């Protein structure tokens, strides 16, 4: 998976997939700060696009999410957070 010819082009392993605007992260809640950064880039490029991030309800125990959401709010970033109640938390 980590090979240049692998599914993520040598940029991490199976927990860090990235292709054509899709990014994943194997750390619970770790993708929300990444999506926040992408939303900031969307705001600066002025193409009227948004970033979307999917999380499960168990992720709400991670502090990095709240830090990222504060930044999203304060800087008015175009981020849609989809929260799934998947029954794990």
Helices and strands as residue ranges (DSSP letters): E 18-19, E 22-23, H 30-45, E 51-56, G 57-61, H 63-74, E 79-84
